Amino acid sequence: MNSSLLSIPNALTFLRFLGIPLFVYLTLSIQADGWAIVVLAVGGATDYFDGKLARAWNQTSRFGELADPAIDRLYIMTILIVFLIRDIVPGWIILLLISRDLLLGLITLMMKSKGLAPFTVTYLGKAATFNLMYAFPFLLLAKSDSTLGTIAFVLGWSFALWGIALYIATGISYGREGFSQIRGSRVSNS
């Protein structure tokens, strides 16, 4: 593993992080939904390319392993809160997704307190995030009263429903893995 903090994959991860406050400003302060959609699309692209480039160029780093999923969670939670304020996604979906992340956050803290490594992101976990990141721009575009808005509604909810299902399924899988590791550490420490 390359330990360099300065790399293109890490820069893409940081760019995604910078998109979070910009997205909030565009959607809530000035309601520039077109530009907000661009920010979401760039965020989705950076989420895809940061890991792909890191592996292809052998530029993986501990920073990337920790920052990428953390920024993904923050990005998703921020978008969901903004979507709740703008009445784009029903509250129960937002509660379900945020609860999943909060629960996994607590399990991660428990794992850390036992000296265990954080979760390893799985392919299905990345697919869940990927689907949600693709759904968000379409769901925002679906707010427009046009043919394009209607098409975006269908595409957005298609990606969203698949992403939600994968997000919950991987959350259950990560939770089981975490509890198993915690139980295993108790047995080995006894």
Backbone as a ProteinNet text record, in pm:
[ID]
protein_1_A
[PRIMARY]
MNSSLLSIPNALTFLRFLGIPLFVYLTLSIQADGWAIVVLAVGGATDYFDGKLARAWNQTSRFGELADPAIDRLYIMTILIVFLIRDIVPGWIILLLISRDLLLGLITLMMKSKGLAPFTVTYLGKAATFNLMYAFPFLLLAKSDSTLGTIAFVLGWSFALWGIALYIATGISYGREGFSQIRGSRVSNS
[TERTIARY]
84.9	0	88.9	64.5	135.3	80.5	166	118.1	110.1	133.1	133.7	-4.5	-8.4	-134.1	-166.8	-61.9	-80.5	-86.5	-208.4	-228.8	-356.9	-371.6	-493.5	-616.8	-612.5	-730.4	-769.8	-673.3	-704.8	-756.8	-704	-754	-900.2	-935	-1074.8	-1165.6	-1116.8	-1193.2	-1215.1	-1110.5	-1121	-1213.1	-1209.9	-1299.9	-1445.6	-1472.8	-1608.6	-1649.2	-1554.8	-1580.9	-1615.5	-1543.4	-1571	-1706.9	-1754	-1884.7	-2000.3	-1979.4	-2088.5	-2141	-2056.9	-2111.1	-2160	-2094.9	-2140.3	-2280.6	-2305.1	-2438.2	-2543.7	-2512.7	-2607.3	-2637.9	-2534.6	-2554	-2641.3	-2611.1	-2684.8	-2831.1	-2857.8	-2995.9	-3080.2	-3020.1	-3099.3	-3092.3	-2975.4	-2961.6	-3012.4	-2971	-3010	-3097	-3125	-3206.6	-3168.2	-3036.9	-2982.7	-2970.9	-3086.2	-3089.8	-3005.1	-2997.9	-2915.2	-2769.4	-2716.9	-2578.1	-2562.7	-2663.1	-2658.2	-2652.2	-2723.9	-2719.6	-2578.8	-2514.3	-2376.7	-2285.6	-2301.4	-2220	-2242.8	-2368.7	-2397.4	-2335.7	-2342.6	-2284.9	-2133	-2068.5	-1924.1	-1891.5	-1974	-1954	-1963	-2059.8	-2074.2	-1955.7	-1909	-1795.2	-1668	-1645.7	-1524.9	-1530.3	-1649.7	-1663.5	-1623.4	-1655.5	-1619.8	-1469.9	-1419.2	-1282.2	-1175.2	-1203.9	-1096.8	-1045.3	-1136	-1094.1	-1036.7	-1098.7	-1051.8	-909.3	-883	-748.6	-648.3	-690.6	-599.8	-551.1	-642.1	-602.9	-520.4	-562.3	-491.7	-349.9	-331.3	-200.7	-123.9	-175.8	-114.8	-90.2	-193.1	-185.1	-285.8	-311.5	-400.7	-328.5	-405.3	-346.5	-443.2	-389.4	-474.4	-573.6	-528.9	-619	-737.7	-708.8	-815.9	-910.3	-854.5	-937.6	-1034.2	-989.5	-1074.2	-1159.6	-1099.2	-1169.8	-1279.2	-1253	-1350.6	-1486.4	-1493.5	-1625.5	-1684	-1598.6	-1649.9	-1712.3	-1645.1	-1698.4	-1823.5	-1825	-1946.9	-2065	-2044.6	-2153.3	-2198.1	-2101.8	-2133.9	-2207.3	-2162.8	-2224.9	-2369.9	-2389	-2524	-2614.1	-2564.7	-2647.8	-2684.4	-2589.9	-2617.1	-2723	-2707.9	-2805.8	-2944.1	-2950.7	-3080.3	-3146.2	-3068.1	-3124.5	-3174.9	-3095.9	-3139.3	-3265.1	-3269	-3387.5	-3509.4	-3490.3	-3601.7	-3652.7	-3561.1	-3600.2	-3672.9	-3626.6	-3687.3	-3804	-3838.5	-3949.9	-3931.8	-3812.2	-3780.4	-3793.3	-3759.4	-3763.5	-3843.6	-3929	-4007.4	-3918.7	-3964.8	-3890.1	-3853.8	-3940.8	-3912.3	-3790.2	-3768.9	-3650.6	-3525.5	-3532.9	-3419.6	-3387.3	-3488.3	-3468.2	-3404.3	-3449.5	-3395.2	-3246.6	-3210.4	-3071.4	-2979.3	-3025.4	-2942.3	-2928.7	-3034.2	-3026.5	-2923.2	-2919.5	-2820.4	-2679.7	-2653.9	-2520	-2486.4	-2582.6	-2556.6	-2528.3	-2605.7	-2583.8	-2446	-2408.9	-2276.9	-2166.7	-2193.3	-2096.7	-2072.6	-2180	-2166.6	-2089.4	-2120.1	-2049.2	-1901.5	-1871.8	-1732.8	-1660	-1726.2	-1664.7	-1639.3	-1733.4	-1714	-1595.4	-1584.6	-1474.2	-1340.9	-1339.9	-1217.2	-1176.1	-1275.1	-1242.8	-1181.1	-1207.8	-1149.9	-1020.8	-977.2	-854.8	-873.6	-997.4	-1026	-1022.4	-987.3	-984.4	-1127.5	-1144	-1278.4	-1324	-1450.7	-1507.4	-1427.4	-1416.1	-1360.9	-1478.9	-1472.4	-1582.8	-1590.9	-1710.9	-1732.4	-1779	-1775.5	-1824.3	-1971.4	-2052.9	-2194.6	-2213.8	-2126.6	-2132.9	-2105.2	-2004	-1974.9	-2090.6	-2150.4	-2262.9	-2382.2	-2405.4	-2515.6	-2492.9	-2372.9	-2339.5	-2346.9	-2295.1	-2297	-2440.2	-2530.7	-2670.2	-2734.2	-2707.4	-2763.4	-2705	-2574.9	-2512	-2567.1	-2601.9	-2662.5	-2808.6	-2875.7	-3016.8	-3036.1	-2947.7	-2968.5	-2982.1	-2894.2	-2915	-3047.5	-3083.5	-3210.4	-3329.6	-3323.4	-3433.6	-3448.5	-3336.7	-3343.5	-3398.4	-3354.5	-3405.5	-3553.9	-3599.3	-3740.3	-3833	-3778.6	-3860.2	-3906.5	-3840.6	-3881	-4006.3	-4095.1	-4222.5	-4204.7	-4145.1	-4116.8	-4106.4	-4093.9	-4073.6	-3943.6	-3840.2	-3712.6	-3727.3	-3809.8	-3836.5	-3905.6	-3997.1	-4067.9	-3972.3	-3886.2	-3786.1	-3691.3	-3649.4	-3559.2	-3625.2	-3756	-3829.3	-3817.5	-3840.3	-3833.3	-3691	-3593.3	-3453.9	-3408.3	-3442.7	-3401.2	-3454	-3582.4	-3639.7	-3594.2	-3561.6	-3505.7	-3371	-3282.7	-3153.4	-3171.6	-3262	-3280.1	-3329.6	-3430.4	-3485.1	-3381.8	-3309	-3204.5	-3095	-3056.5	-2953.7	-2995.6	-3121.5	-3172.3	-3168.7	-3214.8	-3214.4	-3072.2	-2978.1	-2838.7	-2779	-2814.7	-2762	-2803.1	-2929.4	-2979	-2917.5	-2912.5	-2855.8	-2708.8	-2632.2	-2490.9	-2476	-2565.8	-2561.8	-2579.4	-2672.5	-2693.4	-2567.8	-2509.8	-2388.8	-2272.3	-2250.6	-2143.4	-2169.1	-2294.5	-2328.3	-2298.4	-2336.5	-2307	-2156.7	-2083.4	-1937.9	-1877.8	-1924.6	-1872.9	-1899.5	-2022.3	-2056.1	-1978.4	-1957.3	-1879.4	-1735.5	-1676.9	-1539.9	-1534.1	-1634.9	-1637.7	-1648	-1737.9	-1750.4	-1620.8	-1558.5	-1432.8	-1322	-1322.1	-1218	-1240.9	-1367.4	-1397	-1347.6	-1370.3	-1328.3	-1175.9	-1106.6	-959.9	-896.7	-968	-916.2	-946.3	-1030.8	-1068.9	-963.5
-117.7	0	123.3	211.5	338.6	430.7	491.6	572.8	721.2	758.2	899.3	961.4	1072.1	1144.8	1225.3	1273.6	1354.9	1265.5	1242.6	1160.8	1206.6	1172.5	1209.9	1144.4	1014.7	955.8	1029	1066.2	1138.6	1278.9	1340.4	1472.8	1462.4	1353.7	1334.2	1315.6	1241.5	1223.4	1357.4	1439	1570.7	1662	1652.2	1730.4	1695.9	1566.7	1524.3	1586.5	1591.3	1654.7	1802.6	1873.4	2015.6	2037.6	1936.2	1947.4	1948.9	1900.7	1893.6	2032.5	2126.1	2258.3	2333.2	2309.5	2374.2	2326.7	2197.4	2142.8	2204.4	2213.3	2272.2	2416.3	2492.5	2632.3	2641.8	2562	2569.4	2528.2	2426.8	2377.2	2454.7	2498.7	2563.4	2716.1	2771.2	2917.2	2984.6	2932.5	3000.4	2914.3	2792.8	2697.8	2691.8	2679.1	2662.2	2512.6	2450.4	2304.8	2251.7	2324.8	2279.7	2264.9	2363.8	2357.1	2252	2236.8	2134.1	1994.4	1975.7	1847.5	1821.9	1925.7	1912.4	1870.4	1933.4	1898.2	1752.4	1707.3	1568.1	1473	1509.9	1425.5	1416.3	1528.8	1527.9	1443.7	1456.4	1375.3	1227	1188.2	1047.4	999.1	1083.9	1046.9	1032.9	1126.1	1117	994.2	957.2	836.7	712.9	711.5	598.1	598.6	713.6	719.1	718.3	768	772.1	631	538.6	402	329.3	349.7	282.9	326.5	456.4	506.6	463.6	466.2	426.6	283.6	195	55.9	40.4	107.5	95.6	151.5	259.9	325.7	286.9	190.5	147.4	266.7	351.6	469.3	460.9	339.7	326.3	378.7	432.2	486.9	464.1	471	458.2	573.6	693.8	808.2	777.5	725.7	694.2	587.7	486.5	378.9	430.8	528.2	582.1	699.3	790.5	912.3	884.1	795.1	771.1	726.2	620	581.6	684.8	752.4	853.9	970.2	1014.5	1124.5	1079.9	955.8	902.8	911.7	868.6	872.4	1016	1105.8	1246.8	1306.4	1273.3	1321.8	1274.1	1146.1	1089.5	1149.5	1160.2	1216.7	1361.8	1438.4	1578.5	1588.4	1509.3	1511.1	1472.7	1370.5	1326.7	1435.9	1504.3	1612.4	1725.9	1761	1865.1	1819.9	1693.9	1641.8	1640.6	1618	1625.2	1768.2	1863.3	2004.4	2047.2	1999.5	2037.8	1946.9	1848.2	1756.6	1678.4	1623	1546.2	1396.7	1353.5	1212.1	1200.7	1098.3	1082.2	1065.2	1117.9	1114	974.6	874.8	741.5	680.5	713.7	663.3	726.2	854.9	927.2	871.1	849.3	793	654.5	573.1	438.1	442.7	526.9	532.7	595.3	700.6	764.8	674.1	602.7	508.9	400.9	352.4	249.5	302.8	424.8	481.2	509.9	557.6	584.8	454.8	350.5	221.8	165.7	171.9	122.6	209.7	338.5	426	384.2	349.4	302.6	170.4	80.1	-47.9	-24.2	69.2	101.6	153.6	239.6	289.8	176.3	82.8	-32.9	-115.9	-133	-209.9	-139.8	-9.7	66.8	56.1	60.8	50.8	-84.2	-184.6	-318.4	-336.5	-230.4	-239.5	-310	-319.7	-387.5	-288.4	-337.4	-254.9	-219.5	-103.8	-68.1	-163.5	-151.7	-236.9	-223.4	-333.4	-330.7	-313.5	-210.7	-184.1	-297.7	-350.6	-461	-407.5	-494	-458.1	-416.7	-491.7	-456.5	-324.5	-297.3	-168.8	-54.1	-70.8	31.7	42.6	-70.8	-68.1	6.5	-12.2	58	208	251.1	393.6	446	369.7	407.1	431.2	339.9	355	478.5	501.9	620.9	747.8	748.9	867.5	895.2	791.1	810.8	853.3	806.6	840.7	988.1	1043.1	1177.9	1286.5	1293.9	1398.7	1382.4	1257.4	1233.9	1274.4	1244.3	1280.8	1432.7	1502.6	1648.7	1701.8	1645.7	1686.3	1653.9	1549.7	1509.6	1616.6	1711	1820.2	1916	1913	2002.7	1947.7	2036.5	1999	1996.8	1886.3	1873.7	1726.2	1699.3	1561.8	1507.1	1590.8	1550.6	1517.2	1594	1567.5	1433.3	1400.1	1271.7	1155.2	1168.3	1064.2	1051.8	1166.2	1165.6	1099.5	1118.3	1056	903.8	848.6	703.1	653.4	719.2	676.9	694.6	808.6	836.2	734.7	703.3	606.8	464.9	434.9	302.1	284	381.7	376	380.3	464.9	482.5	354.5	290.8	170.1	57.5	41.1	-60.8	-23.5	103.2	149.5	135	167.1	154.4	7.9	-80.6	-223.8	-273.3	-235.4	-276.2	-210.9	-86	-11.7	-79.4	-119.7	-187.2	-327.2	-400	-535.5	-532.5	-439.5	-432.7	-382.5	-297.3	-253.3	-370.4	-458.6	-578.9	-666	-681.8	-763.5	-703.7	-572.8	-507.7	-519.4	-500.7	-510.7	-648.8	-751.2	-889.1	-911.7	-864.2	-878.8	-807.3	-686.8	-609.9	-677.7	-721.7	-790.4	-920.7	-990.1	-1113.7	-1084.4	-979.2	-943.1	-899.5	-824.9	-779.8	-900.5	-994	-1115.7	-1195.5	-1205.2	-1279	-1214.9	-1082.6	-1014.9	-1037.4	-1050.5	-1077.2	-1216	-1312.2	-1450.1	-1457.8	-1392.2	-1399.8	-1320.3	-1219.7	-1141.6	-1207.7	-1310.2	-1375.7	-1469.9
0	0	0	-91.5	-100.6	7.5	85.6	196.9	163.5	39.8	1.5	13.5	85.3	101.6	-23.6	-90.9	-210.3	-333.5	-379.8	-498.7	-565.7	-691.5	-764	-701	-664.9	-600.2	-471.1	-388.4	-265	-296.4	-401.5	-442.8	-486.7	-556.6	-597.7	-475.8	-377.9	-254.1	-185.8	-178.5	-115.6	-196.2	-328.7	-413.3	-381.2	-361.1	-324.6	-191.2	-96.7	32.7	14.8	-70.1	-94	-161	-231.6	-296.8	-198.9	-76.8	21.3	57.6	105.3	137.8	13.7	-99.8	-223.1	-260.4	-248	-276.4	-184.5	-56.1	40.3	1.3	-30.4	-69.6	-194.4	-295.5	-421.8	-405.8	-325.4	-314.7	-214.3	-106	-1	-5.9	-32.4	-28.3	-154.9	-270.7	-394.3	-486.1	-445.4	-521.2	-669.2	-691	-825.7	-852.7	-876.3	-888.1	-1003	-1113	-1225.5	-1185.4	-1115.6	-1069.3	-960	-876.7	-771.8	-834	-944.3	-1015.2	-1068.5	-1119.9	-1167.6	-1052.4	-935.4	-818.5	-780.2	-782.6	-750.1	-852.7	-980.2	-1084.9	-1068.7	-1039	-1016.7	-892.6	-788	-667.6	-697.2	-776.8	-815	-897.8	-989.1	-1072.9	-989.4	-896.6	-813.9	-724.1	-678.9	-596.5	-675.6	-801.9	-886.9	-917.6	-960.9	-1011.1	-902.8	-782.1	-682.4	-650.1	-625.9	-595	-715.3	-830.3	-952.3	-985.3	-979.4	-1008.6	-902	-776.1	-667.5	-687.1	-724.1	-745.6	-873.1	-980.2	-1108.6	-1101	-1028.4	-1020.3	-894.2	-819.7	-693.6	-601	-588.6	-503.1	-388.6	-342.4	-228.7	-104.4	-13.2	109.9	225.2	344.1	463.8	467.8	427.9	422.1	331.2	212.3	117.4	170.3	235.8	291.2	397.1	475.9	582.3	534.7	457.1	416.6	314.2	218.9	112.6	166.8	248.2	298.9	396.5	474	567.3	491.4	385.4	305.2	230.6	184	120.7	216.8	341.9	441.5	466.5	483.8	508.4	388.8	269.5	145.5	138.5	161.8	153.9	261.4	385.5	492.7	463.1	413.5	380.7	272	167.3	57.8	110.1	193.7	246.3	330.8	412.2	494.1	405.1	303.9	209.1	135.8	94.4	25.3	116.4	244.5	339.8	348.7	361.3	369	242.3	127.9	-1	-40.2	43.7	18.5	-112.1	-130.1	-250.7	-225	-104.9	-67.1	62.2	74.7	197.7	321.4	432.3	557.1	603.8	580.5	630.9	561.4	433.9	362.7	421.6	445.9	503.4	641.3	721.7	855.6	847.4	755.6	737.5	701.1	604.2	558.7	663.3	727	828.9	950.8	986.9	1099.6	1072.5	950.7	911.8	935.5	891	906	1052	1128	1269.7	1345.7	1316.8	1381.8	1347.5	1220.5	1181	1241	1257.6	1323.4	1467.6	1537.4	1675.7	1682.7	1590.5	1587	1557.4	1466.9	1435.1	1557.5	1635.8	1759	1858.3	1867.8	1955	1907.3	1776.1	1720.3	1750	1731.6	1756.7	1903.4	1994.1	2137.2	2172.4	2090.5	2111.3	2031.7	1963.3	1883.7	1751	1706.9	1580.2	1464.3	1347.4	1226.4	1185.1	1120.2	1072.9	962.9	926.3	821.6	692.7	622.6	488	393.4	309.9	218.1	116.7	98.1	4.3	-130.6	-229.5	-362.4	-355.3	-280.5	-269.2	-195	-98	-28.5	-123.2	-209.9	-310.6	-409.6	-446.9	-541.2	-481.9	-352.4	-286	-291	-255.2	-258.6	-400.8	-494.9	-636.7	-684.3	-651	-692.5	-630.3	-502.9	-437.9	-498.3	-523.7	-583	-723	-796.1	-927.6	-915.7	-812.1	-794.8	-760.4	-677.4	-624.2	-730.9	-831.4	-932.5	-1006.8	-1035.9	-1105.1	-1018.6	-889.1	-800.4	-788.9	-788.3	-785.4	-916.8	-1028.2	-1159.5	-1173.2	-1107.1	-1113.2	-1056	-979.1	-925.4	-1034.6	-1151.7	-1260.2	-1327	-1362.5	-1424	-1576.3	-1624.2	-1766.9	-1802.5	-1932.9	-1977.9	-1921	-1919.6	-1863	-1714.2	-1644.5	-1503.4	-1483.2	-1573.5	-1565.2	-1588.5	-1688.3	-1715.1	-1595.9	-1541.6	-1425.7	-1304.8	-1289.6	-1179.1	-1187	-1306.1	-1324.7	-1301.1	-1361.8	-1345	-1200.2	-1140.9	-1004.3	-905.6	-915.2	-820.9	-850.2	-976.7	-1008.7	-939.1	-955.9	-887.2	-735.5	-688.5	-543.7	-477.4	-534.9	-471.8	-467.8	-575.9	-578.4	-479	-476.9	-384	-238.7	-208.3	-71	-27	-115.5	-82	-54.8	-141.3	-121	3.4	27.8	142.9	273.5	281.8	402.4	412.9	301.3	303.2	344.4	288.9	326.8	469.9	514.8	653.9	749.2	716.4	798.2	795.8	676.8	662.4	741.7	728.5	804	954.4	996.4	1138.2	1193.7	1119.6	1162.9	1174	1072.7	1073.8	1195.2	1221.4	1334.5	1467.1	1488.9	1614	1628.6	1517	1520.8	1564	1509.1	1547	1693.6	1738	1877.2	1970.7	1939.5	2020.2	2018.5	1902.1	1890.8	1971.7	1980.2	2060.5	2208.6	2250.5	2391.8	2431	2339.7	2367.1	2373.1	2281	2277.8	2392.5	2445.6	2558.4	2692.7	2694	2819.6	2868.9
[MASK]
++++++++++++++++++++++++++++++++++++++++++++++++++++++++++++++++++++++++++++++++++++++++++++++++++++++++++++++++++++++++++++++++++++++++++++++++++++++++++++++++++++++++++++++++++++++++++++++

